[in-house]
Amino acid sequence: MDNLRLTITFVEIQILFVMRGQQSLFTELFTGQQTVSKQTKRPRNFYLPERNNALLHRYYFHAEINRYRYDDCLAMLEKEFYLTIPRIVVVLSEQATRLSEVVQQRPTISSMKKMFPHFNWSAR
């Protein structure tokens, strides 16, 4: 019985050393990695205006060009931007003036393709 307890203790010690070794292995692999100071970090919402602009153009594409219903547009935007529908509604209402500018500009599919090439702009 004592032999069995010694073996388990030895295995527990080995597991403990492996867990500690993971941190040193990670730091040894990436020695050139520098820590970023708080002054050089960009703010959390750095890309928010670009995301909102893309969201407005995609909403215009789905609603005006493809002529989808409002709820269908929101469902598609939810999948494309990984946002919840209530959040999309908030963004659209906060950006209402910018959305009306987009509607007045009446951008073509080709111009939106140039602005946002990573989206699928094929009309239905």
Residue frames as a rotation matrix with the C-alpha (Angstrom) as fourth column:
MET 1
0.567 0.824 0.000 0.00
0.824 -0.567 0.000 0.00
0.000 0.000 -1.000 0.00
ASP 2
0.428 -0.497 -0.755 2.86
0.144 -0.787 0.600 2.37
-0.892 -0.366 -0.265 0.80
ASN 3
-0.618 -0.669 0.411 4.42
0.472 0.102 0.876 1.58
-0.628 0.736 0.253 -2.61
LEU 4
-0.066 0.709 0.702 1.19
0.978 -0.093 0.186 2.58
0.197 0.699 -0.688 -4.36
ARG 5
0.810 0.369 -0.455 1.02
0.496 -0.845 0.199 5.86
-0.312 -0.387 -0.868 -2.45
LEU 6
-0.040 -0.915 -0.401 4.63
0.155 -0.402 0.903 6.64
-0.987 -0.026 0.158 -3.33
THR 7
-0.621 -0.151 0.769 3.92
0.747 0.184 0.639 6.04
-0.238 0.971 -0.001 -7.04
ILE 8
0.407 0.846 0.344 0.91
0.888 -0.454 0.066 8.31
0.212 0.279 -0.937 -7.02
THR 9
0.679 -0.226 -0.698 2.88
0.254 -0.820 0.513 11.00
-0.689 -0.526 -0.499 -5.24
PHE 10
-0.434 -0.897 0.087 5.67
0.332 -0.069 0.941 10.69
-0.837 0.437 0.328 -7.80
VAL 11
-0.357 0.403 0.843 3.14
0.923 0.015 0.384 11.03
0.142 0.915 -0.377 -10.66
GLU 12
0.732 0.650 -0.203 1.57
0.679 -0.722 0.135 14.04
-0.059 -0.236 -0.970 -8.95
ILE 13
0.260 -0.735 -0.626 5.01
0.148 -0.611 0.778 15.65
-0.954 -0.295 -0.050 -8.64
GLN 14
-0.653 -0.492 0.577 5.74
0.606 0.119 0.787 14.95
-0.455 0.863 0.220 -12.33
ILE 15
0.141 0.794 0.592 2.44
0.949 -0.279 0.149 16.57
0.283 0.541 -0.792 -13.35
LEU 16
0.771 0.104 -0.628 3.24
0.415 -0.830 0.372 19.56
-0.483 -0.547 -0.684 -11.17
PHE 17
-0.220 -0.936 -0.276 6.64
0.193 -0.319 0.928 19.97
-0.956 0.151 0.250 -12.85
VAL 18
-0.529 0.097 0.843 5.08
0.846 0.133 0.516 19.67
-0.062 0.986 -0.152 -16.31
MET 19
0.585 0.805 0.095 2.58
0.805 -0.591 0.051 22.40
0.097 0.047 -0.994 -15.47
ARG 20
0.574 -0.450 -0.684 5.37
0.108 -0.787 0.608 24.69
-0.812 -0.423 -0.403 -14.28
GLY 21
-0.441 -0.831 0.340 7.46
0.418 0.145 0.897 23.80
-0.794 0.537 0.283 -17.30
GLN 22
0.168 0.575 0.801 4.76
0.985 -0.064 -0.161 25.00
-0.041 0.815 -0.577 -19.69
GLN 23
0.929 0.183 -0.321 5.25
0.210 -0.976 0.053 28.61
-0.304 -0.117 -0.946 -18.62
SER 24
0.147 -0.949 -0.279 9.03
-0.250 -0.309 0.918 28.48
-0.957 -0.066 -0.282 -18.98
LEU 25
-0.384 -0.234 0.893 8.76
0.708 0.547 0.447 26.65
-0.593 0.804 -0.044 -22.31
PHE 26
0.572 0.679 0.461 6.40
0.820 -0.456 -0.346 29.30
-0.025 0.576 -0.817 -23.64
THR 27
0.883 -0.246 -0.401 8.59
-0.138 -0.950 0.280 32.19
-0.450 -0.192 -0.872 -22.51
GLU 28
-0.114 -0.977 0.180 11.76
-0.017 0.183 0.983 30.51
-0.993 0.109 -0.038 -23.83
LEU 29
-0.064 0.149 0.987 10.21
0.921 0.390 0.001 30.00
-0.384 0.909 -0.162 -27.27
PHE 30
0.527 0.373 0.764 9.23
0.671 -0.734 -0.104 33.61
0.521 0.568 -0.637 -27.65
THR 31
0.005 -0.622 -0.783 12.19
0.927 -0.291 0.237 35.41
-0.375 -0.727 0.575 -26.12
GLY 32
-0.848 -0.366 0.384 12.02
0.507 -0.770 0.386 38.29
0.154 0.522 0.839 -28.61
GLN 33
0.097 0.975 0.201 8.50
0.721 -0.208 0.661 39.07
0.687 0.081 -0.722 -27.50
GLN 34
-0.903 -0.390 0.179 8.31
0.196 -0.746 -0.637 42.48
0.382 -0.540 0.750 -25.87
THR 35
-0.254 0.835 -0.487 5.67
0.909 0.034 -0.416 43.59
-0.331 -0.549 -0.768 -23.49
VAL 36
-0.238 0.287 0.928 3.50
0.576 -0.727 0.373 46.44
0.782 0.623 0.007 -24.68
SER 37
-0.917 -0.086 -0.390 3.35
0.376 -0.515 -0.770 49.40
-0.135 -0.853 0.505 -22.36
LYS 38
-0.051 0.980 -0.192 0.03
0.796 -0.076 -0.600 51.02
-0.603 -0.184 -0.777 -21.59
GLN 39
-0.038 0.000 -0.999 1.02
-0.230 -0.973 0.008 54.14
-0.972 0.231 0.037 -23.51
THR 40
-0.794 -0.335 -0.508 1.54
-0.548 0.030 0.836 52.31
-0.265 0.942 -0.207 -26.82
LYS 41
-0.682 0.627 0.377 -1.64
0.606 0.773 -0.188 50.26
-0.409 0.100 -0.907 -26.61
ARG 42
-0.831 0.500 0.243 -4.47
-0.159 -0.632 0.758 51.45
0.532 0.592 0.605 -28.77
PRO 43
-0.532 0.686 0.496 -7.90
-0.789 -0.189 -0.584 51.95
-0.307 -0.702 0.642 -27.26
ARG 44
-0.593 0.356 0.723 -10.39
0.110 0.924 -0.365 49.10
-0.798 -0.137 -0.587 -27.11
ASN 45
0.438 0.875 0.205 -12.72
0.427 -0.002 -0.904 50.69
-0.791 0.483 -0.374 -29.65
PHE 46
-0.413 -0.752 -0.514 -10.03
-0.145 -0.503 0.852 51.60
-0.899 0.426 0.099 -32.19
TYR 47
-0.993 -0.005 0.118 -11.71
0.111 0.297 0.948 49.84
-0.040 0.955 -0.295 -35.15
LEU 48
-0.373 0.922 -0.103 -15.28
0.561 0.136 -0.817 50.68
-0.739 -0.363 -0.568 -34.11
PRO 49
0.034 0.423 -0.906 -15.83
-0.489 -0.783 -0.384 53.47
-0.872 0.456 0.180 -36.70
GLU 50
-0.678 -0.333 -0.655 -14.62
-0.735 0.281 0.618 51.20
-0.022 0.900 -0.435 -39.51
ARG 51
-0.915 0.390 0.098 -16.84
0.373 0.914 -0.160 48.37
-0.152 -0.110 -0.982 -38.33
ASN 52
-0.153 0.908 -0.390 -19.84
0.286 -0.338 -0.897 50.68
-0.946 -0.248 -0.208 -38.10
ASN 53
-0.194 0.021 -0.981 -19.17
-0.794 -0.590 0.145 52.04
-0.576 0.807 0.131 -41.59
ALA 54
-0.923 -0.160 -0.349 -19.02
-0.338 0.771 0.540 48.51
0.183 0.616 -0.766 -42.98
LEU 55
-0.697 0.717 0.006 -22.20
0.537 0.527 -0.659 47.63
-0.475 -0.456 -0.753 -41.08
LEU 56
-0.045 0.688 -0.724 -24.04
-0.217 -0.715 -0.665 50.61
-0.975 0.127 0.181 -42.58
HIS 57
-0.398 -0.168 -0.902 -22.95
-0.901 -0.115 0.419 49.74
-0.174 0.979 -0.106 -46.11
ARG 58
-0.990 0.071 -0.125 -23.91
0.048 0.982 0.182 46.10
0.136 0.174 -0.975 -45.65
TYR 59
-0.404 0.901 -0.160 -27.31
0.404 0.019 -0.915 47.15
-0.821 -0.434 -0.371 -44.31
TYR 60
-0.034 0.341 -0.939 -27.77
-0.680 -0.697 -0.228 49.40
-0.733 0.631 0.256 -47.36
PHE 61
-0.760 -0.337 -0.556 -26.74
-0.644 0.509 0.571 46.49
0.091 0.792 -0.603 -49.61
HIS 62
-0.912 0.410 0.009 -29.18
0.400 0.893 -0.208 44.04
-0.094 -0.186 -0.978 -48.07
ALA 63
-0.236 0.890 -0.391 -32.09
0.433 -0.263 -0.862 46.45
-0.870 -0.373 -0.323 -47.65
GLU 64
0.189 0.319 -0.929 -31.84
-0.475 -0.798 -0.371 48.64
-0.859 0.511 0.001 -50.74
ILE 65
-0.430 -0.435 -0.791 -30.06
-0.899 0.132 0.417 46.60
-0.077 0.891 -0.448 -53.40
ASN 66
-0.967 0.029 -0.254 -31.21
-0.008 0.989 0.146 43.08
0.255 0.143 -0.956 -52.51
ARG 67
-0.312 0.912 0.264 -34.56
-0.693 -0.409 0.594 44.28
0.650 0.002 0.760 -51.14
TYR 68
-0.547 0.112 -0.830 -34.63
0.500 0.838 -0.217 42.02
0.671 -0.534 -0.514 -48.10
ARG 69
0.606 0.788 0.114 -37.08
0.267 -0.336 0.903 42.64
0.750 -0.517 -0.414 -45.27
TYR 70
0.344 -0.445 0.827 -35.86
-0.728 -0.683 -0.065 44.45
0.593 -0.579 -0.559 -42.17
ASP 71
0.659 -0.058 0.750 -35.76
-0.607 0.547 0.576 41.32
-0.444 -0.835 0.326 -39.97
ASP 72
0.884 -0.378 0.274 -33.92
0.464 0.773 -0.432 39.37
-0.048 0.509 0.859 -42.68
CYS 73
0.476 -0.726 0.496 -31.35
-0.079 -0.597 -0.799 42.17
0.876 0.341 -0.341 -42.98
LEU 74
0.382 -0.302 0.873 -30.76
-0.910 -0.287 0.299 42.09
0.161 -0.909 -0.384 -39.24
ALA 75
0.846 -0.046 0.531 -30.38
-0.138 0.943 0.302 38.30
-0.514 -0.329 0.792 -39.26
MET 76
0.756 -0.601 0.260 -27.78
0.514 0.300 -0.803 38.51
0.405 0.741 0.536 -42.05
LEU 77
0.325 -0.637 0.699 -25.88
-0.430 -0.758 -0.491 41.30
0.842 -0.141 -0.520 -40.32
GLU 78
0.682 -0.027 0.731 -25.90
-0.702 0.257 0.665 39.27
-0.206 -0.966 0.156 -37.12
LYS 79
0.855 -0.356 0.378 -24.11
0.386 0.922 -0.003 36.42
-0.347 0.149 0.926 -38.91
GLU 80
0.596 -0.632 0.495 -21.69
0.463 -0.233 -0.855 38.69
0.656 0.739 0.154 -40.78
PHE 81
0.077 -0.553 0.829 -20.58
-0.384 -0.784 -0.487 40.87
0.920 -0.281 -0.273 -37.86
TYR 82
-0.326 -0.167 -0.931 -21.02
0.610 0.715 -0.342 38.48
0.723 -0.679 -0.132 -34.88
LEU 83
-0.937 0.158 0.311 -23.23
-0.321 -0.736 -0.597 41.01
0.134 -0.659 0.740 -33.12
THR 84
-0.587 0.810 0.013 -26.63
0.657 0.485 -0.577 40.46
-0.474 -0.330 -0.816 -31.54
ILE 85
-0.185 0.621 0.762 -29.68
0.834 -0.311 0.456 41.91
0.520 0.720 -0.460 -33.24
PRO 86
0.779 0.477 -0.406 -30.37
0.622 -0.669 0.407 44.40
-0.078 -0.570 -0.818 -30.40
ARG 87
0.026 -0.851 -0.524 -26.78
0.407 -0.470 0.783 45.66
-0.913 -0.234 0.335 -30.68
ILE 88
-0.664 -0.226 0.712 -27.14
0.744 -0.113 0.658 46.06
-0.069 0.968 0.243 -34.46
VAL 89
0.343 0.873 0.347 -30.34
0.827 -0.456 0.330 48.06
0.446 0.173 -0.878 -33.96
VAL 90
0.665 -0.169 -0.728 -28.53
0.469 -0.664 0.583 50.32
-0.582 -0.728 -0.362 -31.47
VAL 91
-0.440 -0.897 -0.030 -25.62
0.479 -0.263 0.838 50.88
-0.760 0.355 0.545 -33.89
LEU 92
-0.459 0.325 0.827 -27.99
0.839 -0.146 0.524 51.64
0.291 0.934 -0.206 -36.78
SER 93
0.648 0.761 0.024 -29.97
0.706 -0.612 0.357 54.13
0.287 -0.214 -0.934 -34.71
GLU 94
0.411 -0.588 -0.697 -26.83
0.411 -0.563 0.717 55.80
-0.814 -0.581 0.010 -33.33
GLN 95
-0.680 -0.734 0.007 -25.49
0.263 -0.234 0.936 56.12
-0.685 0.638 0.352 -36.87
ALA 96
0.252 0.906 0.340 -28.78
0.716 0.061 -0.695 57.29
-0.651 0.418 -0.633 -38.42
THR 97
0.648 -0.042 -0.760 -27.28
-0.344 -0.907 -0.243 60.46
-0.679 0.420 -0.602 -39.89
ARG 98
-0.463 -0.873 -0.154 -24.40
-0.622 0.196 0.758 58.52
-0.632 0.447 -0.633 -41.42
LEU 99
-0.507 0.366 0.780 -26.86
0.516 0.854 -0.066 55.93
-0.690 0.369 -0.622 -42.77
SER 100
0.630 0.765 -0.135 -28.93
0.369 -0.448 -0.814 58.66
-0.683 0.463 -0.565 -44.44
GLU 101
0.207 -0.658 -0.724 -25.71
-0.731 -0.596 0.333 59.95
-0.651 0.460 -0.604 -46.05
VAL 102
-0.755 -0.471 0.456 -25.02
-0.122 0.785 0.608 56.47
-0.644 0.403 -0.650 -47.42
VAL 103
-0.018 0.847 0.531 -28.56
0.717 0.381 -0.583 56.25
-0.696 0.371 -0.614 -48.78
GLN 104
0.727 0.280 -0.626 -28.22
-0.110 -0.853 -0.510 59.68
-0.677 0.439 -0.590 -50.44
GLN 105
-0.209 -0.900 -0.383 -24.85
-0.720 -0.123 0.683 58.73
-0.662 0.418 -0.622 -51.98
ARG 106
0.802 0.596 0.033 -26.39
-0.463 0.656 -0.597 55.57
-0.377 0.464 0.802 -53.43
PRO 107
-0.222 -0.975 -0.029 -23.10
-0.806 0.166 0.568 53.65
-0.549 0.149 -0.822 -53.63
THR 108
0.447 0.303 -0.842 -22.84
-0.793 0.569 -0.216 51.01
0.414 0.764 0.495 -56.34
ILE 109
0.988 -0.088 0.127 -21.87
0.025 0.900 0.436 47.43
-0.152 -0.428 0.891 -55.72
SER 110
0.487 -0.861 0.146 -18.51
0.623 0.225 -0.749 47.99
0.612 0.456 0.646 -57.41
SER 111
0.050 -0.476 0.878 -17.70
-0.396 -0.817 -0.420 50.98
0.917 -0.327 -0.229 -55.18
MET 112
0.648 0.214 0.731 -18.62
-0.761 0.187 0.621 48.99
-0.004 -0.959 0.285 -52.07
LYS 113
0.921 -0.381 -0.079 -16.48
0.363 0.915 -0.174 46.10
0.139 0.132 0.981 -53.34
LYS 114
0.151 -0.906 0.396 -13.51
0.265 -0.349 -0.899 48.47
0.952 0.241 0.187 -53.47
MET 115
0.097 -0.067 0.993 -14.18
-0.781 -0.624 0.034 49.77
0.617 -0.779 -0.113 -49.96
PHE 116
0.086 0.046 0.995 -14.82
-0.830 0.556 0.047 46.35
-0.551 -0.830 0.086 -48.39
PRO 117
-0.140 -0.187 -0.972 -13.32
-0.893 0.447 0.043 43.61
0.427 0.875 -0.230 -50.62
HIS 118
-0.945 -0.312 0.095 -13.65
-0.319 0.820 -0.476 40.88
0.071 -0.480 -0.874 -47.96
PHE 119
-0.274 0.918 0.288 -17.47
-0.356 0.181 -0.917 40.78
-0.893 -0.354 0.277 -48.22
ASN 120
-0.699 0.208 0.684 -19.51
0.653 0.575 0.493 38.89
-0.291 0.791 -0.537 -50.79
TRP 121
-0.577 0.429 -0.695 -21.26
-0.299 -0.903 -0.309 41.58
-0.760 0.030 0.649 -52.84
SER 122
-0.956 0.292 0.028 -23.17
0.139 0.366 0.920 39.40
0.259 0.884 -0.390 -55.29
ALA 123
-0.519 0.848 0.106 -26.75
-0.837 -0.480 -0.262 40.51
-0.172 -0.224 0.959 -55.55
ARG 124
-0.479 0.357 0.802 -29.42
-0.075 0.894 -0.442 37.89
-0.875 -0.272 -0.401 -55.28
